[in-house]
């Protein structure tokens, strides 16, 4: 990705999901470790995404778009609102819609975790009841 023009920086025909993810992360001045921590995933998982070895689930995609201040469409296809041209001196400021998207993604993740916790708790109660009975 040596082109210096905004049009070719993240050319949809020349870049993969991993390329766009890595580029947007760099434009947001985040390391892999920092982004992985904010997403709640292991650094190795993020590395695999950036190397196109596997991809994130829908909930993580939404979180990625919000954290990196890019549209979900751009992240997936290269079309839409991307991070801009390399070397841009613009500050990293997220808008209200991106923040709301991130809040919604976190809420969804918390709801899934709460459901999982309830299932595990019921399973444990059943095991304890069987052991006592």
Beta strands, then each sheet from edge to edge (+ up, - down):
end
